[in-house]
Amino acid sequence: MSDSLAAPKGKKIQARNCFVCGRENPRGLDIPFYFDGSSIAARYRSNKSLCGFDDIVHGGILFALADEAMMHLVWAPGLRAITAEVTMRFHGYAIAGDEISLKASFDECSPKLIKATCRIKNSAGTKIATARGKFLPFSREKSAIFKKTF
């Protein structure tokens, strides 16, 4: 994440080696996410190395950002789950060098399924994409298989 971007409000959450948020991954995007108690927010400015077409950020990068935002939303309040399904609708595209913002919020939480939505917008506030995710919860006891990375 570029230092010139203003950080969203809330508690900063960032893993060590994750491709999207990992602060110690030399090939990663190093994007911190912020939890305000009910939603996750992040800002990111892509460079040309992550483009598909000239100056257009690759859709797979946007997909990874949305999945990561929703997963941080699930884990931030102490829930434990893994991604089961993500569907994404593109409404436009992101230009390399332009700031994009992400906001993820819960749609539904039950012991068997968690649903969330992530919205991605460009610096003008125009909607770029909407992702909807389903996450399979598991117990805190089973979470021991995952190292604490935050």
N, C-alpha and C positions, 0 to 999 in steps of 0.2 A: 504494500500500500504506500502510496506516495505521502511523504510527510506534509505536503501542502494541503491535503484534504482534511477538512474539519472532522473530528471524530464524532460519531453519534453519541447520544447520552446513554448512560447505563454502565453496568459492570463489564469490563473488558474480558473477553474469553478468547484464548488462543492456545492451540496445542503446540507440541514441540516439532513433530516431523510430518505432519499432514501436508499434502500437496497444496491445498487451498489456504489453510490458516497457519501452517507450521512456521514458527519463528526461527527454527533451526534447520529448515530444509533449504539447501542452497539452490535448488531448482524449482522451488515452490513459489507461490504467489504472496505469501506472508501477509494475509489479510486478517486483521483482528475483527472479531464480531463483538457486539455490545448487547447485553441483556438488560432490559429496563424493568423486569419483573413480569412482563406479559408478552413481550415480543423481542425479536432479534433484529438488529440493524447493522449494516456495514456499508462502506463506500469503497469503490475501487476504480482505478484508472489503468486500463489495459495498455500494453504497448503493441507494436506491430508484429512482434514475434508470436503473438497468440491469435493471429488473423487467419481466416479462411480465404475469402476474397480480399482484394486490396483494401486495406484500412477497415475492414469489417471484422469485428471480434468473432471468432469461431463459435458457433452455436453450442458445441460441446463444452466450451469454457463457461458459457452462461449457465448451462445445465449443471455443471459441477458447482458453481457458485450457489445456485438455488438449492441443490441437495444439501450442501454444507450448511447453509443458513437454517434450513429446516431441522437438520440434525442437531445443530447447536441449540435451537429452540427446545428440542426435546431434552437434551442433556443438561442444559443450564439450570432448570429448577430441580434437578435430581432424578428425573425419570430416566429409565434405561430402556433403550430400544435400538433396533437396527432398521435400515431402510428396506421396505418390502416392495414399494412401487412408487415411481414418480412419473407424472405426465406433465408435459410442458407445451404451452401454446405460445408461439412467437407472434407478437403484434407488430414488430418492427425489428430493428437491428441496432447494435452498439458500434460506434465508431472508435477505433483505437485512439487513445489520448483523451477521450471525453470521460468525465466522471460518471459512473453509474452508481445507483443506490439500490440496496436490497432491503426488504423488510419481510420478515416471516412471522406469522401468527398462527395460533391454534384454531382449528375448526371443530375438533372433537377429541376428547380423551376418554378412553375406557380401558379397563384392564386387559382387553384383548386387541385393541387397535387405537392408534393415535393418528389423527389426520391434521395436516397443516397446509398452509398456502404461503408461497413466497412471490412477491411482486418485485420486478426489476424495472427501474426507470432510468432515463438518461438525465443529464444535467438540466435540461429544460423541463423536466417533470413528465415527459412523454413516456407512456408505458411501452416497454420493450418486450417483456415476457411475463407470463404467469405460470407458476409451477404448483402442482398439487401433489402432496406426498402422503403415503401411508407407511406407518412405522409399526413394527411388531415389538411390543413391550416384553421385557424379561425381568426377572427378579434381581434385586441387588446382590443376592448370593451368587447368582450366575454371572454377575458383572465382573467378578474376580478374574475372568478370563481376559478381560481388557485391562491393560496397564493404565494407571492414572496418568493422563497426558496433559491435563490442563494445569 
